[in-house]
Amino acid sequence: MSALDLSALIRRRQYLRGVTASVLAPALISSLVPRSALAASGKGVTLRFSHVVAEETPKGLAANRFKVLVEQRSGGRIRVLIYPDTQLYGDADEMQALQLGAVDMLAPSLSKFGPIGFPEFEMFDLPFLFGQVADVRRITQGPLGQRLLERLKRHGMIGLGYFDNGFKQMSANRPLLSPADFVGLRMRIQASRVIAAQMRALGAQPVSLPFSETRQALEAGVVDGTENPISNFWTQRMDEVQTDLSLTEHGYLGYAVVVNQRFWLSLSLDDRELLEQALREALAYGNKIADAQNDKALAALRQAGTTRIHVLSEAQRERLRHAVEPVHKALASRIGLSWINAMRDALNQHT
Ligand code: LMR
């Protein structure tokens, strides 16, 4: 992204934040009208899709692709309004907003389902569990992935699919190449007990914060470091507040797309099919570009020269892996032993 694009993005974000706080949210909340009548008569449907990251990320681009496909195929009858970058809701309130019907669709990271009562989703956070994204697919594209999505109905959500961002890297104002480098650091994490345990195992203090507050917290020194795939690091301009990014690739970050159950059931079968098909294609597109977006962000970061980038040797990664190994056992009962066993079976299956 050029400097011009970036400053336009920042201006737009600042503007939209103001508008969102004062006008958009109340307007949307007051528009919570029953829509079954509309859908049944083939009239317009509006789907509000909120997420917390920038548009130039795998999630942002997949969401925009979904909008284009849906609006094209429905001839504009189904409108998809995308609210990226925490413009509408953030980590602290988006799940509740979905359950209340104040927004229709979200794509939270899998780590964000633990705190709302689905600790089994935290299996995806286990450090050094997946060697590659193809391993994740053995879970998400199989019966186990489906069973996990089914669970969400208990909270009035329908899970429609999974997609990737990629592998997370560690950042701070120093290189993070061995467990000793983490000692005493306050590391921002998503609210996942598994990730908290991972940071503690490394000697750091985990601090759970919403994604939208992370950059500011780093800048203010409230936290010293964080972890994320590079596309998130770069598009939030965390490079301006972190001197070192260590390519640890220690954990996976992916998403589940969820819709409000009442909204979903209010749609005609044809509309649901159209949305599901468009989403399948948008998620496949997101998966296809995820690596490229992270590579692009890494190249931009190298060019900007703001953050030193450290490539770990296999021996260094191995020492980190060894330090966090106890997390797998310690958190097994939180995730649930039957889920852990099903996960191991899925990972060991030959395709
Ligand atoms: C985070 O909070 O670090 C990520 O989940 C943000 C995202 O949605 O990619």
Residues whose N, C-alpha, C, O or C-beta is under 5 A from the ligand:
A	BS01	LMR	V52 V53 S109 Q190 F211 E227
